Amino acid sequence: MTKKQKKVLYRIIASALLMIALHFVPVQGYLRFGLYLVPYFIIGYDILRKAVLGICHGEVFDENFLMAVATVGAMLLGVYNESRGLEGEFAEGVAVMLFYQIGELFQAVAVGRSRKNISALMDIRPDYANIEDEAGNLEQVDPDEVEVGTVILVQPGEKVPIDGVVTRGASTLNTSALTGESVPREVKEGEEIISGCVNLTGLLRIRTTKNFGESTVSKILDLVENSSMKKARTENFITKFARYYTPVVCYSALALAVIPSAVNLLLGNPADWSTWVIRALTFLVISCPCALVISIPLSFFGGIGGASSCGILVKGSNYLEALAKTKYVVFDKTGTLTKGVFQVTEVCPAAEFEGGAERLLELAACAESYSNHPISKSLKEACGREIHPALVSDVEEISGHGVKAQVEGVSVAAGNARLMEKLGLSCEKTRQTGTIVHVAVDGAYAGYILIADVVKEQAKDAIAALKAAGVKETVMLTGDTRLTAEYVAGQLGLDEVKSELLPGDKVDAVESLLTRKRPGENLAFVGDGINDAPVLSRADIGVAMGALGSDAAIEAADIVLMDDNPMKLALAMRISRKCLRIVYENIVFALAVKAACLILGALGLANMWIAIFADVGVMVLAVLNAIRCLKVSKLNYFFMA
C-alpha cells in the first residue's frame, strides 16, 4: 500500500472502532449526535470537502455529492428523531461513509496492482548513458544528449539506453521487460541491439543508430502512457451513462422526498416527511454508480496491464475490445509465420558425384563466399567452417543465373536451372518448395542444394489456437511463389492463401476480405511491421509481430507483439475476451442489483444497510472481479511453449 492508502486504512479502523464503541455508550440526544460526529468526520471529511468543491466548481452531480447528501441527511434525521424520543440514524450515516471509503480503498489498491505491470515496463527507461572520454574514463550523460553514431558503453547490470549496433564485446541480455519472456538472449559483435534490454554478463560497446527520442524504449513508453486516451465503446458508454444517470437519480430522490408528502397534505393526511426523506436518502445511497464508473475502466486497464506483462502492447482499450470480436485473421508469411531467414534444408548430390553431400555443400559455399546475398550467407552458415579467401579464385558472377569460381583448383558453378542450361548441363527436376541451388563441378552436374524459409515452431499451434478461439478464417498473403505459399499453408492448416502479391496487392486483398465479414465482426492483419504498414493501417486491427526495432510497426499497428512467437496473438485474444466478459459481468450485475434495490428503497422495503450493500458492496465485488483481468493463466503459457 502507498502512504496515502495506509492513512485511509487507519482512518477506517479508527472510525469503525469508535462507531462500535459508541453503540454501547448509554447516551441520548445532542450528546449522542456530537459523539457520532467524531467517527463521521474522521472517515468522511475528505468526501465532504470534495462535494463542496464540486458544487463551487459547478460539478455537482458526482458520487461525492451523493454520499455527502445521503449521510448528512441521515445524521440530521437522527437529530430529528432523537428530538422526538426515537432512535437516531447516526450509526447508519457513519456506516454509509465508512463502507464507501472501504470500497474506495479497494479500488485504489486494485488500480495500484494493475499499474505494477505498467510500472515494470516503465523501468526500462534508462537514466543515463556511458560515454568514454579521451582519457578512458566513463562519463554518465543524459541519453537525450547522445548523438547518432556515438559509441556508448553498457556495463553488466545496466540498461541499454539507445538502439545501436554492438561494435565490441559479447553478452547475455534480459529482455523480459520487453517481451515477457524470461529466457536470456545472446548478442555479439556486429549484431543490432535495442534499448530497454538489461545487459547481464559482458561489457558492450555500442554505436548508436538512433536518437534517444526515436529509440525503441521511448516509442514503447509513449505508446503505453497514451493507451488510456483511446477508450473502448463500452467504456465511453459508461462515462456518458453516468453523466446523465446521476442527475436523474438526484432529481428522482428529491421528487420521492417531496411529492408523496405534498400529496398527503393535499388529501388531508399527515405529511410524514421523515418517512419519505429517509426513503429518498436511501434511494440516493443505492443509486451511486461507483461500481460501473470504477470497475469498467479498471477492467480494461487491468487487461492492458496483464497483456503488457506477457510482451503484448495494446495501444488502447478500444483495440482490446475490438480484438475480442475478431473473426478473420490475415497473416503475412515471411517473418510472421516463417522465420524470415534462409536455411539449407536438404543437400542432394548426383549419383555420378563422388564427393558426397558434405563436399558438395563445401564447394558451393566456397564458390558463393564473396557474395552477400541471403542465399550465399545460408550456404556459408550451413558449411560450418571458415572459408579462407586463398582457396577461391577467378570468381565470376553471372547476373540472374549464379556464380562460377575456382575452388582449390576445381571449377565450380552454383546457381539456378538457367545457369545449368547455359553450361549445357541437364539438372535434376524437383517439385520441392524453396530455392534450389544447382551445382556443377569440372563441367559435370554434381547435384543440388535446397534452401527454404523455415516455418516457426509455434505457427501451426497458433493457427489451431485461433480457430479454437472462434476465428472463422485464417488467410495468408505473400509475395512468394504459389508453390511455396501453398506448401506453407498446407503445413499450418490455413483456410486460404494468396501468393505472388506486391505490397499494393495485399491492401486490395484485405479490402476484398473486409467485404465478407458481418457487422460486429473484425479483421486483424498480422505482419512483421517492416513493409506491412499500409495493410496494418487498413485492417480493423493491425498487429505487428516481432517488430520491436521497426518504427513502421509501432506507428502503424494497434497491437505490438514484442517477440517472434505467433502464439502471442492467440494469447492476446484470450486476454481480450476474458476482459470483455468481465466488463459485461460487472455491467449486468451492477445494473440488476441497483434496479432491484432502487425499487425496494422507493417502496420503503430497503433500509440504509441494504443501501450500503447496493452501493459499496456491489462496487467491491465489481472491483474484485475486475482485478481478474490482470491474471494471465499459466495454461496460456503452456499453449505457447
N, C-alpha and C positions, 0 to 999 in steps of 0.2 A: 504493500500500500504506500501511497505517497503521504507526505506530511499533512496535506490538506484532507485526504481521506481518513487518516488516523484521527485528526481533530474532529471530524464529523462523527466517527465511531465513538469517541469519548463522550461527545455531546449526547449521542443516542443512549449510551449506557447510563450516563448521569440522569438524563430526563426520565428514562424508564424506571430507574431505582427510586427516584423521587415520587413518580406517579404511583408506584406500588406502595411506597411507604405512606403516602397521603391517604390511600384507601383505608388505612387502619387508624388514622388520626380522627378522634371524635370531635370535630368542629363543624359549625354550620355558618350560613350567611356569608357576609362580605369577607370574613376572615378566611373561610374556606376558598372563596374565589381568589383572594390575594395569594394564598399558598399555592394554588394550582397555576397561577400566572408564572411562578418561578420555573417549573419544568417546561411550561409552554414557551416562554421567551428563550430559554436555553436551547430548545430544539428548533424554534421557528423564527428567530429574529431575522435571519438572512432571507427567508421566504417573504416575510412581511416587507422587508426593505426592498426586495426586487419588485414586489407588487406595487409599492408606492412609486418607485422609479418608473415602472412601466406605465402607470397612469399619467405621471408627469410628462412622459415622452410620447403619449398618445398611443401606446401599445398596450391596450387594456386587457384584451381577452387572451390570456395565456394561462398555463397551469398554475403559476404563482398567484394570479388573481383569484382563480377558483379556490385554491387551498386557503388563501387569506380570508376571503369572504365566508367560506364554509366554517372555518374554525373560529374566526372572530364572532360570527353569528351564533355558533354553538355556545361559546363562552358567555355571550350576552344573554342568550336564552336561559343559560344556567343561573345567571343572576336573577332574571325574571322569575324563574321557577322557585328559587330559594326565597325570594321575597314573598311568595305565596305559600311558603311552607312545603314546597315539593322538592324532590331530589333534582339537583342541578346536573347539567350535561357537561361538567368540566372535564371529567376523565375522557369522555368521548372526543372532545375538542382537542385535548393534548394528544390522544391516541392517533387521530387523523394525521396531525402534523408529524408525529413520531414515525408512523409507518410510511408516510410519504418520504421522509428523509432516509429511511431504511431502503426503500425502493430506489431512491436517487443514488445511494451508496452502491447498491448492487450494479446499477447502470454504469457508474464511474469505474468500478473495478472491472466490469466486463469490457468497457472501452479500453481500459489500460491493458488488459490481456490481449485484446485484438491488435493493439498498437505494438505489441512486443515483436511480432514478425516484421512489421514495417520498420521498427527501430533497429532490429538486427540488420535489415537491409541497409538502413541509413549508416550503419557502422562501416560500410565500405568506403565512405567519404574519407579521403586521405587528408591529414592535417598539414603535411609538408612533403617536399621532395628534396632528396640529397643531391647536391652538385659538388664535384671535386674541383677545388681551386688549383692554381698553378703550383702551389707548394705541396699538393697532395692531401690537403686537409678537407674534410667534409663540411659543407655548409648547408644548413637547412633553410630552404626558401619556400615561399608560398607557391603552390602548384600553378596558380594563375600567372605567375611571373616567368614560368619556364617556356621558352620559345621552341618552336618546331625544329628538330634536328639536334637539340641539346642532348648530351649523354648524361643520364642520371644513374645513381647507384641505389639499389634496393637491397638492404641487408636482411638476413634471416629474421623473421618475425614482423617485418614491416609490410604495409600495404603497397601495392603497385599504384602510384598516383596518376600516371598518364599512359595512354596507349603508345606502343612502340615496338621496336624490334630488338631482340637480345643480340648485343654485339660481342659480349664475352661472358662466359660462365654457364652453368647448368644448375637446375634446381627443381624442387617439387613445389607445386602451387596448391593451395587450398582454395577451391572455387565454390565452396558450399554456399556462401552468401549470395552468389550469383546464380548458381544452377540448382541448388537444393541437393546436390549430390555430395556425399562425404568422401568419395574416392579421390585421392590427390591426382593431379595431372603433372606429367613431366614436361619440362621445357628446356631447350638447349640453344646454343648459339645459332643465329640465323632465323629463328622462329619468331612469329608475331606473338605479342603478349598484350592482354587487355587490362585496363585499370580495374581496381576493385578486388583483385585476387590478393591473397596473402602469401608472401614468399616464406617457405618453411625451412629450407636447408641451406643452399649455397648463395654466395654473393653474386648479384646480377648487375651487369652494366647494360643499360637500355637506351637506344637512340629514339627519342620521341618522334612520333609521326603525326601527332595532332596537338592542338592546344588543349588545355585542361577543360575549357568550356565545351569542347567538341568531343571529348573522350567518352568512352562507354559509361564510366561511372557517373558522369554528370548527366548524361541523357537518361539513364535509368532512374536516378534520383528525381529528376524533373518529372519524369513520367509518373512515378509513384506519388509524388507530392501533389500532382494535379488530378489524380484519379477521382478524387471526391467531387470534382467540378462537373463530371459527366454522370448525371443521375439516371437511374432506371425509371421507366414509365411508372412502375408500381410505387417507387419512392416519391416521384413527383405528385402522383395521385394522392398519397397520404398527406403530403405537405399542403396541397390545395384543400383536401378534405378537412384537415384540422383548422384551416384558416376560416372556413365557413361554419364548421361544426360548433366551435367554441362559442361564438356569439349567439348562435341559435339556442344552445342549451342554457346559456345565461339568461336570455330573454324568456325562455320556457320556464326556468326556475322562478323568475320574477312573476310571471303570469300565474304559476302554481301557488305562489305565496299570497297574491293579491286577489285574483279573480274569485276563487271559492268563498273567501271571507266576505268579499263585496256582495256576492250573490246571496249569501246567508243574511247579510244586513238588509238587503232589498226585500227578502222574503220574510223579514221579521224574526229571524232565528239568531242565536248567538253567533258572533263572527268567528270565534275560535281561532284567533290569529296564530297563537303559539303552535297549534297542531299543523297548520298549513305552512308556517315558516320553517318548522322543523323538517317537514317533508321536502320543502324547496331546498333547504341546506343539504339534506341527504342526497337529493337529486343532483345538486352541484358536485358533491364529492364523487358520486358514482360516475358522472359524465366526463371527468377529466380524461383526455385522450392520450395520457402518457404512454400507455402500452404500445399504441400504434406509432406515435411520434418518435419514441426512443428505439423500440425494438426493430423496426423495419430498416432504418439506416444502419443500425448496428449489425443486422444480419448481412447486409451487403458488404459493409466494412470488414466484418469477420471473414466473409467469403474471399474477398480480395487479399486479406492478410494471410489466410490459410493457403491460398494459391501461391502467394509470393514465397512462402516458406518451402514450397516444392519447386521453385525456379520457374514459376509461371507468372508473368507480369500482365495484369489486366488494366487497361487504361481508364476504366470507369465502370460503375455498376450497371450502366446501360448495356455494355458489351457482355458482362457476366449474365445478365438476364437474356440477352439475345442468343448466347451460346447454348443455353438450356433448351432453346426451341429450334436448334439446328437439325435439319433432316437431310441435307445434302452436303457432302464434304468433297471438295475438289483438291487434288494434290498435284504439285509439280513433281517431277521424277528425280532429277539429278540433285543430290544434296538434301533431298527431303525423304524420299523412300529408299534411295540408294545413297551410298557413302560419298559419291561425287569424286571418287579417286579411282584411277585405272589400276587394276592389278592383273598379273598374269594368273590365269585360272587353269590353263592347260598347255602342255608342250608336247607336240606330236611329230616326232622325227619320221621321215620317209623310210620305207623298208630298205632302200639302197644306201641310206646314210649310215655309216658305221660308228659315228662318234657317240650316239645316244642322246637322250633328252638334255642332259646336263651340258654337254658340249655344244649342242645346238643353241641353247639359251645363252651360253657364254659368248659364242661367235656373234650372235645377233646383238647382244648388249655392247660388245666392243665396237661393232660397226655403227651403232647408234650413240656412242659415248659422247660425241661432240654436239649432239642436238639437245635443246632444252624442251622439246615437245613432250607433253604429258605421257605419250606412249613410250618415248625413249626413256623417260625417267622410270616408268614402271618396269621396263626391261632391266635397267641397271639395278633397281632395288631388288628384283627377283633373282638377279645373278648372285647377289650376296657377297661380292668381294670388290675391292677397289681395282679399277681398271687403270693400268699405267699407260700414259699417253704414248710411250715409246712402242707399245705393242701395235698401235694403229697408225696407218699412213694412207696417203692417196685417197682421202675421203672425198666423195662426190655426192652432193645432194641432188636428187632428181625431183623437181617440184611436182607435187601431185602423185608421185609414184613411190618414193622411198629413198634409200641411200645405198651407195656402193663404197667399199673400202678394202684395204689390205690389212688383214689381221694375222700377225705372226707369219707373214709370207703367204697366207691363204687368201684368195679372192672371195669376198663375202658380199652378197646383195640381200638387203632386207627391205620389204615393202609390201605393197598390195598386189592384187592379181594382175593389174595393168603392168607393173614392173616385170613380173614373170613373163608376161606376153611379149614385152619389149625385148627381153633376153632370149625369146624363142623357146621358153620352157612351159610345159603344161603343169599347172598346180592342182593340188587336190581340192575338190569341191566339197564344201561343208555347209550345212544349214544351221550350224550353231550360232547363237547370238553373241554379239560382241565384235571387237575389232580383230581381224585376222592379219597377222604379220607373216608373210611367206618368206622363206629363207632359201637362198641358193648358195652353194659352196663349190668353188672351182668350176663354175658353169653347169652344175648339176643341181636339180631340185633336191633340197635336203629336208623339207618338212615345213610345218607352220606352228606358230605360237598364238594362242587365243588370249586376248586381253579384254576384260569386261569390267564394267562398273558394278561393284558388289552391292547386293541388296542388304540393307541394315537388318541386323539380327532381330530387332523388335518390330519390324514393319508389318509382318504377317499377323502377329498378335494384336498390333494396334488396329488393323482393319477389322479383325474379328471383334475386338472390344467395342469399336464404334458401332458395328452392326448390332451387337448385344445391347447397346445403349439406345437403340431405336433409330439410328441413321438409316434412311431409305436407300440412298445410292452413294457409292464411293466411286469417284471418277479420277483418272489420271490424265493430265495434259503434259505433253513433252515434245521437244523438237527432235527427238531421236527417231531412228528408223522404225518403220511399222513392225518389223520382225522382232527387234529388241524390245520395243514397247509392249507388244503382246506377250512376249516371254515373261517380262517382269510382272505384268498384270495377272498373268496366269499363276505365277508363283505366289502372289499375295492375295488372290481371290477378289480382285476389284471387279465392280459391276460393268464399268465402261472404260475405254481408253481411246484417246485421240492423239495421233502421232504426227511427226514432221510439221510441227506448228512453229511459226515465228511468234515473237512476243505480242504482236498485234492480233495474231490469230487466237492466242489464248484469251484475250479480252473478249473477242467475238464468241468464243466457245462458252465462256462464263455467261455472257449475255443470253445465249441460247438456253443454257441450263436454268437461268433465273426465270424464264417463262414457264418452266414446268411446275415450279413449286406453288403450293396453295397459300392463301392468306394465313398469316400466323406462322409459316414455316420459313426458316432461314437457310442460307447457303454460306458455307465457310470455305475460303480458299487458303491452303497451306503451302507456303513456299519457303525457300531458303533466304529470301529477303534481299538478294543481291540484284537480280534483274527482274523481279516479280512485282515491283512497286505498283505498276498500273493495274494489275489484276487484284492485288491486295486491296487497293482502294475501291475497286468496282464491286467486289463481293459484299454481301451483307456483313460478314465478319472476316477481316484479314488476319491471318495467323502467320507470323514469321517464326521459323524454327531454326535453332542453332545459329542465330544471326546476331550474336552479341556485338560483333565488330562492324556490323553493317548499318550505316546511317540510314540507308533507304528503308531497312526493315523497321527500325524503331520509329521512324517518321510515318511510314505508310500503314503499318499494321495496327490493329486494335488490340491484339494479344500477342505477346512475345514469349515463346517457349525458349528458355535460356540455355538449352543444350540440344544435342542432336537426337534425342530419344523421341520417336514419334508416339510412344505410349503416353507421353505427357499430354497429348491432345485428348485422349480418352479420359485421362485423369482430370483435366480441366473441365470436361463435360460433366463428369461425376460431381465435381465440386459445385459447378453452376446449378445443376439440377437439385442437389441437396439444399443449396442456399435458397433457391426459389421455392422449394417445397416448404422449408421452414418459414419463409416470409408469408406464404399463403396460410399455413397453420396458425401463425400469430394473428393474421387479419381476421380469419373466421372465428377463432377462439375469443379474441378481444371484443369483436362486434357482437357476438352471440351473448356473451356474459353481460356486456354493457346494456344491450337491449332488454334482456330479462330483468336485470336489476333496476333499470330506469323505470320500467313498468311497475315493478313491485314497490319502488320508492315513491312513485306518484300516487299509488293506491294506499300508501301507509303500511305496507306489509314488510318493508325493509327498514331496519334501523341503521344507526351510524356504523355499527360493527360490520354489517353486510356491505355498507357503502365503502368501508375501508378495504374489504376484500375485493370488491368490484374495481376499485382504483389501484391500490398498491399491490394487492395480491396478484391481480392479472398482470400488472407491469412486471413484477418479479418473475412470475412464471414465463412470461414472454421473453424477458431478457435472458433467463437461463436457457430457454430454447434457442435463442439467437446465438448464444455462445457456442452451440454445437457446430456452427459454420466454420469455426476455427480449426476443428479437429479433422484431420485427414486420416482416414482409416488406414491401418497398416496393410489391410488387404489390397488397397490400391497400389501400394509399393510392391506387393508380391506380384501383381499382374505386370508391373513394369520391369521386373527383373529379367 
